[in-house]
Amino acid sequence: MKAFFEAIQFLFEEILFLPMNLFREWELTNWWGANIINWIFIVICCYWTVYWTKQLNLHKKNNEDNQDTTAHSFLK
């Protein structure tokens, strides 16, 4: 049973986290390279935020946006 858990440890520490170890080593020499994953996620989130706001404006212009200011009936 001990070998099973050591195999799981080896899988995660030596194989699956290998890219993260590479980024950690890059941190002191190349900040942009070490944070490339973060920048990719930031660009993706910015793109979809702009897309979402354009879709909201499109629905608002077509009067498809049904806004009810009261969330519950007891607030009326």
PDB file of N, CA, C and O in Angstrom:
ATOM      1  N   MET A   1       0.816  -1.191   0.000  1.00  0.00           N
ATOM      2  CA  MET A   1       0.000   0.000   0.000  1.00  0.00           C
ATOM      3  C   MET A   1       0.865   1.263   0.000  1.00  0.00           C
ATOM      4  O   MET A   1       0.501   2.282  -0.587  1.00  0.00           O
ATOM      5  N   LYS A   2       2.009   1.175   0.665  1.00  0.00           N
ATOM      6  CA  LYS A   2       2.911   2.320   0.708  1.00  0.00           C
ATOM      7  C   LYS A   2       3.428   2.655  -0.689  1.00  0.00           C
ATOM      8  O   LYS A   2       3.592   3.826  -1.031  1.00  0.00           O
ATOM      9  N   ALA A   3       3.681   1.630  -1.488  1.00  0.00           N
ATOM     10  CA  ALA A   3       4.174   1.854  -2.853  1.00  0.00           C
ATOM     11  C   ALA A   3       3.126   2.567  -3.711  1.00  0.00           C
ATOM     12  O   ALA A   3       3.473   3.365  -4.582  1.00  0.00           O
ATOM     13  N   PHE A   4       1.871   2.284  -3.469  1.00  0.00           N
ATOM     14  CA  PHE A   4       0.795   2.930  -4.217  1.00  0.00           C
ATOM     15  C   PHE A   4       0.808   4.446  -3.968  1.00  0.00           C
ATOM     16  O   PHE A   4       0.736   5.233  -4.912  1.00  0.00           O
ATOM     17  N   PHE A   5       0.900   4.841  -2.708  1.00  0.00           N
ATOM     18  CA  PHE A   5       0.912   6.263  -2.389  1.00  0.00           C
ATOM     19  C   PHE A   5       2.204   6.936  -2.840  1.00  0.00           C
ATOM     20  O   PHE A   5       2.191   8.112  -3.203  1.00  0.00           O
ATOM     21  N   GLU A   6       3.302   6.219  -2.821  1.00  0.00           N
ATOM     22  CA  GLU A   6       4.546   6.774  -3.342  1.00  0.00           C
ATOM     23  C   GLU A   6       4.475   6.957  -4.852  1.00  0.00           C
ATOM     24  O   GLU A   6       5.070   7.888  -5.395  1.00  0.00           O
ATOM     25  N   ALA A   7       3.751   6.076  -5.531  1.00  0.00           N
ATOM     26  CA  ALA A   7       3.567   6.233  -6.973  1.00  0.00           C
ATOM     27  C   ALA A   7       2.731   7.469  -7.279  1.00  0.00           C
ATOM     28  O   ALA A   7       3.015   8.194  -8.232  1.00  0.00           O
ATOM     29  N   ILE A   8       1.702   7.710  -6.471  1.00  0.00           N
ATOM     30  CA  ILE A   8       0.895   8.919  -6.648  1.00  0.00           C
ATOM     31  C   ILE A   8       1.749  10.153  -6.392  1.00  0.00           C
ATOM     32  O   ILE A   8       1.651  11.137  -7.124  1.00  0.00           O
ATOM     33  N   GLN A   9       2.575  10.108  -5.371  1.00  0.00           N
ATOM     34  CA  GLN A   9       3.469  11.221  -5.061  1.00  0.00           C
ATOM     35  C   GLN A   9       4.417  11.472  -6.226  1.00  0.00           C
ATOM     36  O   GLN A   9       4.616  12.619  -6.624  1.00  0.00           O
ATOM     37  N   PHE A  10       4.998  10.420  -6.772  1.00  0.00           N
ATOM     38  CA  PHE A  10       5.920  10.568  -7.900  1.00  0.00           C
ATOM     39  C   PHE A  10       5.201  11.166  -9.106  1.00  0.00           C
ATOM     40  O   PHE A  10       5.740  12.042  -9.783  1.00  0.00           O
ATOM     41  N   LEU A  11       3.987  10.694  -9.371  1.00  0.00           N
ATOM     42  CA  LEU A  11       3.223  11.203 -10.508  1.00  0.00           C
ATOM     43  C   LEU A  11       3.026  12.707 -10.409  1.00  0.00           C
ATOM     44  O   LEU A  11       3.266  13.437 -11.372  1.00  0.00           O
ATOM     45  N   PHE A  12       2.589  13.168  -9.244  1.00  0.00           N
ATOM     46  CA  PHE A  12       2.309  14.592  -9.112  1.00  0.00           C
ATOM     47  C   PHE A  12       3.571  15.434  -9.000  1.00  0.00           C
ATOM     48  O   PHE A  12       3.665  16.477  -9.647  1.00  0.00           O
ATOM     49  N   GLU A  13       4.533  15.017  -8.206  1.00  0.00           N
ATOM     50  CA  GLU A  13       5.705  15.859  -7.983  1.00  0.00           C
ATOM     51  C   GLU A  13       6.685  15.854  -9.144  1.00  0.00           C
ATOM     52  O   GLU A  13       7.265  16.894  -9.457  1.00  0.00           O
ATOM     53  N   GLU A  14       6.882  14.737  -9.776  1.00  0.00           N
ATOM     54  CA  GLU A  14       7.922  14.637 -10.803  1.00  0.00           C
ATOM     55  C   GLU A  14       7.396  14.772 -12.230  1.00  0.00           C
ATOM     56  O   GLU A  14       8.154  15.140 -13.128  1.00  0.00           O
ATOM     57  N   ILE A  15       6.133  14.487 -12.455  1.00  0.00           N
ATOM     58  CA  ILE A  15       5.625  14.497 -13.832  1.00  0.00           C
ATOM     59  C   ILE A  15       4.646  15.647 -14.058  1.00  0.00           C
ATOM     60  O   ILE A  15       4.870  16.484 -14.932  1.00  0.00           O
ATOM     61  N   LEU A  16       3.569  15.696 -13.283  1.00  0.00           N
ATOM     62  CA  LEU A  16       2.520  16.682 -13.541  1.00  0.00           C
ATOM     63  C   LEU A  16       2.926  18.102 -13.151  1.00  0.00           C
ATOM     64  O   LEU A  16       2.463  19.062 -13.767  1.00  0.00           O
ATOM     65  N   PHE A  17       3.780  18.250 -12.142  1.00  0.00           N
ATOM     66  CA  PHE A  17       4.209  19.585 -11.738  1.00  0.00           C
ATOM     67  C   PHE A  17       5.507  20.015 -12.396  1.00  0.00           C
ATOM     68  O   PHE A  17       6.076  21.037 -12.012  1.00  0.00           O
ATOM     69  N   LEU A  18       5.982  19.282 -13.356  1.00  0.00           N
ATOM     70  CA  LEU A  18       7.219  19.640 -14.047  1.00  0.00           C
ATOM     71  C   LEU A  18       7.138  21.024 -14.706  1.00  0.00           C
ATOM     72  O   LEU A  18       8.081  21.804 -14.578  1.00  0.00           O
ATOM     73  N   PRO A  19       6.046  21.353 -15.405  1.00  0.00           N
ATOM     74  CA  PRO A  19       5.971  22.716 -15.973  1.00  0.00           C
ATOM     75  C   PRO A  19       5.987  23.800 -14.899  1.00  0.00           C
ATOM     76  O   PRO A  19       6.579  24.861 -15.098  1.00  0.00           O
ATOM     77  N   MET A  20       5.348  23.542 -13.774  1.00  0.00           N
ATOM     78  CA  MET A  20       5.339  24.541 -12.705  1.00  0.00           C
ATOM     79  C   MET A  20       6.739  24.737 -12.113  1.00  0.00           C
ATOM     80  O   MET A  20       7.109  25.850 -11.740  1.00  0.00           O
ATOM     81  N   ASN A  21       7.497  23.671 -12.030  1.00  0.00           N
ATOM     82  CA  ASN A  21       8.881  23.792 -11.560  1.00  0.00           C
ATOM     83  C   ASN A  21       9.717  24.612 -12.543  1.00  0.00           C
ATOM     84  O   ASN A  21      10.587  25.383 -12.138  1.00  0.00           O
ATOM     85  N   LEU A  22       9.447  24.439 -13.819  1.00  0.00           N
ATOM     86  CA  LEU A  22      10.144  25.226 -14.831  1.00  0.00           C
ATOM     87  C   LEU A  22       9.820  26.705 -14.693  1.00  0.00           C
ATOM     88  O   LEU A  22      10.715  27.548 -14.758  1.00  0.00           O
ATOM     89  N   PHE A  23       8.539  27.025 -14.503  1.00  0.00           N
ATOM     90  CA  PHE A  23       8.155  28.421 -14.310  1.00  0.00           C
ATOM     91  C   PHE A  23       8.762  28.994 -13.044  1.00  0.00           C
ATOM     92  O   PHE A  23       9.134  30.167 -13.021  1.00  0.00           O
ATOM     93  N   ARG A  24       8.870  28.199 -11.996  1.00  0.00           N
ATOM     94  CA  ARG A  24       9.465  28.663 -10.746  1.00  0.00           C
ATOM     95  C   ARG A  24      10.944  29.003 -10.951  1.00  0.00           C
ATOM     96  O   ARG A  24      11.437  29.981 -10.388  1.00  0.00           O
ATOM     97  N   GLU A  25      11.650  28.207 -11.751  1.00  0.00           N
ATOM     98  CA  GLU A  25      13.061  28.487 -12.031  1.00  0.00           C
ATOM     99  C   GLU A  25      13.228  29.737 -12.892  1.00  0.00           C
ATOM    100  O   GLU A  25      14.205  30.471 -12.745  1.00  0.00           O
ATOM    101  N   TRP A  26      12.280  29.975 -13.784  1.00  0.00           N
ATOM    102  CA  TRP A  26      12.332  31.149 -14.652  1.00  0.00           C
ATOM    103  C   TRP A  26      12.065  32.438 -13.909  1.00  0.00           C
ATOM    104  O   TRP A  26      12.442  33.509 -14.385  1.00  0.00           O
ATOM    105  N   GLU A  27      11.428  32.366 -12.757  1.00  0.00           N
ATOM    106  CA  GLU A  27      10.960  33.563 -12.077  1.00  0.00           C
ATOM    107  C   GLU A  27      12.065  34.580 -11.815  1.00  0.00           C
ATOM    108  O   GLU A  27      11.837  35.783 -11.940  1.00  0.00           O
ATOM    109  N   LEU A  28      13.237  34.120 -11.461  1.00  0.00           N
ATOM    110  CA  LEU A  28      14.317  35.052 -11.145  1.00  0.00           C
ATOM    111  C   LEU A  28      15.000  35.614 -12.384  1.00  0.00           C
ATOM    112  O   LEU A  28      15.614  36.678 -12.315  1.00  0.00           O
ATOM    113  N   THR A  29      14.906  34.926 -13.509  1.00  0.00           N
ATOM    114  CA  THR A  29      15.596  35.399 -14.707  1.00  0.00           C
ATOM    115  C   THR A  29      14.662  36.037 -15.730  1.00  0.00           C
ATOM    116  O   THR A  29      15.050  36.994 -16.400  1.00  0.00           O
ATOM    117  N   ASN A  30      13.448  35.529 -15.861  1.00  0.00           N
ATOM    118  CA  ASN A  30      12.534  36.012 -16.885  1.00  0.00           C
ATOM    119  C   ASN A  30      11.128  36.088 -16.293  1.00  0.00           C
ATOM    120  O   ASN A  30      10.393  35.101 -16.283  1.00  0.00           O
ATOM    121  N   TRP A  31      10.766  37.261 -15.805  1.00  0.00           N
ATOM    122  CA  TRP A  31       9.475  37.423 -15.145  1.00  0.00           C
ATOM    123  C   TRP A  31       8.321  37.187 -16.106  1.00  0.00           C
ATOM    124  O   TRP A  31       7.333  36.556 -15.732  1.00  0.00           O
ATOM    125  N   TRP A  32       8.423  37.682 -17.343  1.00  0.00           N
ATOM    126  CA  TRP A  32       7.350  37.523 -18.327  1.00  0.00           C
ATOM    127  C   TRP A  32       7.144  36.055 -18.674  1.00  0.00           C
ATOM    128  O   TRP A  32       6.007  35.601 -18.798  1.00  0.00           O
ATOM    129  N   GLY A  33       8.219  35.319 -18.830  1.00  0.00           N
ATOM    130  CA  GLY A  33       8.095  33.897 -19.132  1.00  0.00           C
ATOM    131  C   GLY A  33       7.506  33.107 -17.987  1.00  0.00           C
ATOM    132  O   GLY A  33       6.747  32.162 -18.205  1.00  0.00           O
ATOM    133  N   ALA A  34       7.850  33.487 -16.763  1.00  0.00           N
ATOM    134  CA  ALA A  34       7.330  32.778 -15.601  1.00  0.00           C
ATOM    135  C   ALA A  34       5.841  33.023 -15.403  1.00  0.00           C
ATOM    136  O   ALA A  34       5.155  32.189 -14.813  1.00  0.00           O
ATOM    137  N   ASN A  35       5.332  34.146 -15.884  1.00  0.00           N
ATOM    138  CA  ASN A  35       3.927  34.491 -15.690  1.00  0.00           C
ATOM    139  C   ASN A  35       3.105  34.388 -16.968  1.00  0.00           C
ATOM    140  O   ASN A  35       2.033  34.986 -17.059  1.00  0.00           O
ATOM    141  N   ILE A  36       3.584  33.648 -17.945  1.00  0.00           N
ATOM    142  CA  ILE A  36       2.887  33.557 -19.224  1.00  0.00           C
ATOM    143  C   ILE A  36       1.497  32.941 -19.081  1.00  0.00           C
ATOM    144  O   ILE A  36       0.569  33.357 -19.775  1.00  0.00           O
ATOM    145  N   ILE A  37       1.340  31.973 -18.207  1.00  0.00           N
ATOM    146  CA  ILE A  37       0.016  31.367 -18.010  1.00  0.00           C
ATOM    147  C   ILE A  37      -0.955  32.405 -17.459  1.00  0.00           C
ATOM    148  O   ILE A  37      -2.107  32.464 -17.889  1.00  0.00           O
ATOM    149  N   ASN A  38      -0.508  33.213 -16.525  1.00  0.00           N
ATOM    150  CA  ASN A  38      -1.370  34.259 -15.976  1.00  0.00           C
ATOM    151  C   ASN A  38      -1.788  35.249 -17.057  1.00  0.00           C
ATOM    152  O   ASN A  38      -2.950  35.653 -17.115  1.00  0.00           O
ATOM    153  N   TRP A  39      -0.851  35.639 -17.909  1.00  0.00           N
ATOM    154  CA  TRP A  39      -1.175  36.592 -18.973  1.00  0.00           C
ATOM    155  C   TRP A  39      -2.150  35.993 -19.978  1.00  0.00           C
ATOM    156  O   TRP A  39      -3.022  36.693 -20.491  1.00  0.00           O
ATOM    157  N   ILE A  40      -2.009  34.716 -20.256  1.00  0.00           N
ATOM    158  CA  ILE A  40      -2.952  34.059 -21.171  1.00  0.00           C
ATOM    159  C   ILE A  40      -4.352  34.089 -20.586  1.00  0.00           C
ATOM    160  O   ILE A  40      -5.314  34.393 -21.291  1.00  0.00           O
ATOM    161  N   PHE A  41      -4.476  33.771 -19.289  1.00  0.00           N
ATOM    162  CA  PHE A  41      -5.789  33.800 -18.648  1.00  0.00           C
ATOM    163  C   PHE A  41      -6.361  35.216 -18.595  1.00  0.00           C
ATOM    164  O   PHE A  41      -7.568  35.400 -18.754  1.00  0.00           O
ATOM    165  N   ILE A  42      -5.519  36.204 -18.377  1.00  0.00           N
ATOM    166  CA  ILE A  42      -5.989  37.590 -18.350  1.00  0.00           C
ATOM    167  C   ILE A  42      -6.527  37.997 -19.723  1.00  0.00           C
ATOM    168  O   ILE A  42      -7.577  38.634 -19.810  1.00  0.00           O
ATOM    169  N   VAL A  43      -5.827  37.640 -20.778  1.00  0.00           N
ATOM    170  CA  VAL A  43      -6.281  37.978 -22.141  1.00  0.00           C
ATOM    171  C   VAL A  43      -7.594  37.274 -22.453  1.00  0.00           C
ATOM    172  O   VAL A  43      -8.496  37.885 -23.026  1.00  0.00           O
ATOM    173  N   ILE A  44      -7.719  36.007 -22.091  1.00  0.00           N
ATOM    174  CA  ILE A  44      -8.957  35.266 -22.342  1.00  0.00           C
ATOM    175  C   ILE A  44     -10.120  35.896 -21.578  1.00  0.00           C
ATOM    176  O   ILE A  44     -11.206  36.066 -22.131  1.00  0.00           O
ATOM    177  N   CYS A  45      -9.898  36.241 -20.318  1.00  0.00           N
ATOM    178  CA  CYS A  45     -10.969  36.849 -19.522  1.00  0.00           C
ATOM    179  C   CYS A  45     -11.362  38.218 -20.069  1.00  0.00           C
ATOM    180  O   CYS A  45     -12.547  38.553 -20.089  1.00  0.00           O
ATOM    181  N   CYS A  46     -10.403  39.004 -20.507  1.00  0.00           N
ATOM    182  CA  CYS A  46     -10.718  40.309 -21.097  1.00  0.00           C
ATOM    183  C   CYS A  46     -11.538  40.155 -22.370  1.00  0.00           C
ATOM    184  O   CYS A  46     -12.498  40.895 -22.585  1.00  0.00           O
ATOM    185  N   TYR A  47     -11.169  39.211 -23.203  1.00  0.00           N
ATOM    186  CA  TYR A  47     -11.913  38.985 -24.445  1.00  0.00           C
ATOM    187  C   TYR A  47     -13.367  38.623 -24.151  1.00  0.00           C
ATOM    188  O   TYR A  47     -14.283  39.202 -24.734  1.00  0.00           O
ATOM    189  N   TRP A  48     -13.577  37.669 -23.252  1.00  0.00           N
ATOM    190  CA  TRP A  48     -14.942  37.231 -22.965  1.00  0.00           C
ATOM    191  C   TRP A  48     -15.738  38.278 -22.210  1.00  0.00           C
ATOM    192  O   TRP A  48     -16.964  38.303 -22.324  1.00  0.00           O
ATOM    193  N   THR A  49     -15.096  39.139 -21.450  1.00  0.00           N
ATOM    194  CA  THR A  49     -15.810  40.226 -20.795  1.00  0.00           C
ATOM    195  C   THR A  49     -16.318  41.225 -21.827  1.00  0.00           C
ATOM    196  O   THR A  49     -17.456  41.688 -21.739  1.00  0.00           O
ATOM    197  N   VAL A  50     -15.482  41.556 -22.799  1.00  0.00           N
ATOM    198  CA  VAL A  50     -15.908  42.459 -23.870  1.00  0.00           C
ATOM    199  C   VAL A  50     -17.021  41.814 -24.687  1.00  0.00           C
ATOM    200  O   VAL A  50     -17.995  42.486 -25.025  1.00  0.00           O
ATOM    201  N   TYR A  51     -16.904  40.545 -25.009  1.00  0.00           N
ATOM    202  CA  TYR A  51     -17.943  39.834 -25.756  1.00  0.00           C
ATOM    203  C   TYR A  51     -19.256  39.847 -24.992  1.00  0.00           C
ATOM    204  O   TYR A  51     -20.312  40.075 -25.581  1.00  0.00           O
ATOM    205  N   TRP A  52     -19.202  39.604 -23.678  1.00  0.00           N
ATOM    206  CA  TRP A  52     -20.394  39.550 -22.851  1.00  0.00           C
ATOM    207  C   TRP A  52     -21.091  40.912 -22.811  1.00  0.00           C
ATOM    208  O   TRP A  52     -22.314  40.988 -22.928  1.00  0.00           O
ATOM    209  N   THR A  53     -20.314  41.984 -22.644  1.00  0.00           N
ATOM    210  CA  THR A  53     -20.931  43.309 -22.598  1.00  0.00           C
ATOM    211  C   THR A  53     -21.534  43.694 -23.949  1.00  0.00           C
ATOM    212  O   THR A  53     -22.564  44.367 -23.994  1.00  0.00           O
ATOM    213  N   LYS A  54     -20.906  43.278 -25.048  1.00  0.00           N
ATOM    214  CA  LYS A  54     -21.499  43.541 -26.366  1.00  0.00           C
ATOM    215  C   LYS A  54     -22.817  42.803 -26.526  1.00  0.00           C
ATOM    216  O   LYS A  54     -23.771  43.353 -27.076  1.00  0.00           O
ATOM    217  N   GLN A  55     -22.882  41.575 -26.057  1.00  0.00           N
ATOM    218  CA  GLN A  55     -24.132  40.812 -26.131  1.00  0.00           C
ATOM    219  C   GLN A  55     -25.212  41.439 -25.250  1.00  0.00           C
ATOM    220  O   GLN A  55     -26.380  41.473 -25.636  1.00  0.00           O
ATOM    221  N   LEU A  56     -24.833  41.933 -24.075  1.00  0.00           N
ATOM    222  CA  LEU A  56     -25.809  42.601 -23.214  1.00  0.00           C
ATOM    223  C   LEU A  56     -26.366  43.849 -23.885  1.00  0.00           C
ATOM    224  O   LEU A  56     -27.569  44.099 -23.826  1.00  0.00           O
ATOM    225  N   ASN A  57     -25.502  44.633 -24.522  1.00  0.00           N
ATOM    226  CA  ASN A  57     -25.966  45.825 -25.231  1.00  0.00           C
ATOM    227  C   ASN A  57     -26.844  45.462 -26.423  1.00  0.00           C
ATOM    228  O   ASN A  57     -27.816  46.160 -26.709  1.00  0.00           O
ATOM    229  N   LEU A  58     -26.519  44.404 -27.105  1.00  0.00           N
ATOM    230  CA  LEU A  58     -27.324  43.966 -28.238  1.00  0.00           C
ATOM    231  C   LEU A  58     -28.731  43.585 -27.792  1.00  0.00           C
ATOM    232  O   LEU A  58     -29.711  43.963 -28.433  1.00  0.00           O
ATOM    233  N   HIS A  59     -28.831  42.842 -26.703  1.00  0.00           N
ATOM    234  CA  HIS A  59     -30.150  42.453 -26.192  1.00  0.00           C
ATOM    235  C   HIS A  59     -30.918  43.658 -25.652  1.00  0.00           C
ATOM    236  O   HIS A  59     -32.145  43.709 -25.741  1.00  0.00           O
ATOM    237  N   LYS A  60     -30.204  44.611 -25.102  1.00  0.00           N
ATOM    238  CA  LYS A  60     -30.865  45.808 -24.588  1.00  0.00           C
ATOM    239  C   LYS A  60     -31.432  46.649 -25.727  1.00  0.00           C
ATOM    240  O   LYS A  60     -32.526  47.200 -25.603  1.00  0.00           O
ATOM    241  N   LYS A  61     -30.700  46.753 -26.833  1.00  0.00           N
ATOM    242  CA  LYS A  61     -31.176  47.518 -27.991  1.00  0.00           C
ATOM    243  C   LYS A  61     -32.389  46.867 -28.647  1.00  0.00           C
ATOM    244  O   LYS A  61     -33.243  47.568 -29.191  1.00  0.00           O
ATOM    245  N   ASN A  62     -32.479  45.539 -28.603  1.00  0.00           N
ATOM    246  CA  ASN A  62     -33.597  44.812 -29.202  1.00  0.00           C
ATOM    247  C   ASN A  62     -34.776  44.670 -28.247  1.00  0.00           C
ATOM    248  O   ASN A  62     -35.751  43.992 -28.573  1.00  0.00           O
ATOM    249  N   ASN A  63     -34.706  45.292 -27.082  1.00  0.00           N
ATOM    250  CA  ASN A  63     -35.730  45.219 -26.047  1.00  0.00           C
ATOM    251  C   ASN A  63     -36.020  43.784 -25.617  1.00  0.00           C
ATOM    252  O   ASN A  63     -37.154  43.446 -25.278  1.00  0.00           O
ATOM    253  N   GLU A  64     -35.006  42.961 -25.633  1.00  0.00           N
ATOM    254  CA  GLU A  64     -35.134  41.586 -25.159  1.00  0.00           C
ATOM    255  C   GLU A  64     -34.708  41.460 -23.701  1.00  0.00           C
ATOM    256  O   GLU A  64     -34.816  40.394 -23.096  1.00  0.00           O
ATOM    257  N   ASP A  65     -34.226  42.561 -23.154  1.00  0.00           N
ATOM    258  CA  ASP A  65     -33.731  42.561 -21.791  1.00  0.00           C
ATOM    259  C   ASP A  65     -34.891  42.833 -20.845  1.00  0.00           C
ATOM    260  O   ASP A  65     -35.429  43.940 -20.822  1.00  0.00           O
ATOM    261  N   ASN A  66     -35.278  41.831 -20.065  1.00  0.00           N
ATOM    262  CA  ASN A  66     -36.392  41.960 -19.142  1.00  0.00           C
ATOM    263  C   ASN A  66     -35.836  42.191 -17.744  1.00  0.00           C
ATOM    264  O   ASN A  66     -35.468  41.248 -17.043  1.00  0.00           O
ATOM    265  N   GLN A  67     -35.781  43.451 -17.352  1.00  0.00           N
ATOM    266  CA  GLN A  67     -35.239  43.782 -16.041  1.00  0.00           C
ATOM    267  C   GLN A  67     -36.379  44.037 -15.073  1.00  0.00           C
ATOM    268  O   GLN A  67     -37.248  44.872 -15.322  1.00  0.00           O
ATOM    269  N   ASP A  68     -36.368  43.316 -13.980  1.00  0.00           N
ATOM    270  CA  ASP A  68     -37.336  43.508 -12.919  1.00  0.00           C
ATOM    271  C   ASP A  68     -36.569  44.018 -11.703  1.00  0.00           C
ATOM    272  O   ASP A  68     -35.675  43.336 -11.202  1.00  0.00           O
ATOM    273  N   THR A  69     -36.909  45.192 -11.235  1.00  0.00           N
ATOM    274  CA  THR A  69     -36.137  45.791 -10.147  1.00  0.00           C
ATOM    275  C   THR A  69     -36.386  45.114  -8.808  1.00  0.00           C
ATOM    276  O   THR A  69     -35.595  45.281  -7.879  1.00  0.00           O
ATOM    277  N   THR A  70     -37.461  44.359  -8.692  1.00  0.00           N
ATOM    278  CA  THR A  70     -37.721  43.667  -7.442  1.00  0.00           C
ATOM    279  C   THR A  70     -37.331  42.208  -7.589  1.00  0.00           C
ATOM    280  O   THR A  70     -37.799  41.522  -8.497  1.00  0.00           O
ATOM    281  N   ALA A  71     -36.490  41.745  -6.712  1.00  0.00           N
ATOM    282  CA  ALA A  71     -36.026  40.369  -6.784  1.00  0.00           C
ATOM    283  C   ALA A  71     -37.054  39.402  -6.206  1.00  0.00           C
ATOM    284  O   ALA A  71     -37.129  38.247  -6.624  1.00  0.00           O
ATOM    285  N   HIS A  72     -37.849  39.876  -5.239  1.00  0.00           N
ATOM    286  CA  HIS A  72     -38.832  39.010  -4.583  1.00  0.00           C
ATOM    287  C   HIS A  72     -40.161  39.744  -4.497  1.00  0.00           C
ATOM    288  O   HIS A  72     -40.218  40.974  -4.522  1.00  0.00           O
ATOM    289  N   SER A  73     -41.206  38.976  -4.398  1.00  0.00           N
ATOM    290  CA  SER A  73     -42.543  39.574  -4.367  1.00  0.00           C
ATOM    291  C   SER A  73     -42.767  40.409  -3.115  1.00  0.00           C
ATOM    292  O   SER A  73     -43.546  41.362  -3.149  1.00  0.00           O
ATOM    293  N   PHE A  74     -42.113  40.080  -2.025  1.00  0.00           N
ATOM    294  CA  PHE A  74     -42.338  40.851  -0.790  1.00  0.00           C
ATOM    295  C   PHE A  74     -41.667  42.210  -0.822  1.00  0.00           C
ATOM    296  O   PHE A  74     -41.893  43.012   0.084  1.00  0.00           O
ATOM    297  N   LEU A  75     -40.842  42.511  -1.839  1.00  0.00           N
ATOM    298  CA  LEU A  75     -40.234  43.828  -1.959  1.00  0.00           C
ATOM    299  C   LEU A  75     -41.099  44.822  -2.684  1.00  0.00           C
ATOM    300  O   LEU A  75     -40.761  46.005  -2.730  1.00  0.00           O
ATOM    301  N   LYS A  76     -42.206  44.387  -3.256  1.00  0.00           N
ATOM    302  CA  LYS A  76     -43.075  45.293  -4.031  1.00  0.00           C
ATOM    303  C   LYS A  76     -43.877  46.190  -3.137  1.00  0.00           C
ATOM    304  O   LYS A  76     -44.656  47.010  -3.623  1.00  0.00           O
TER     305      LYS A  76
END
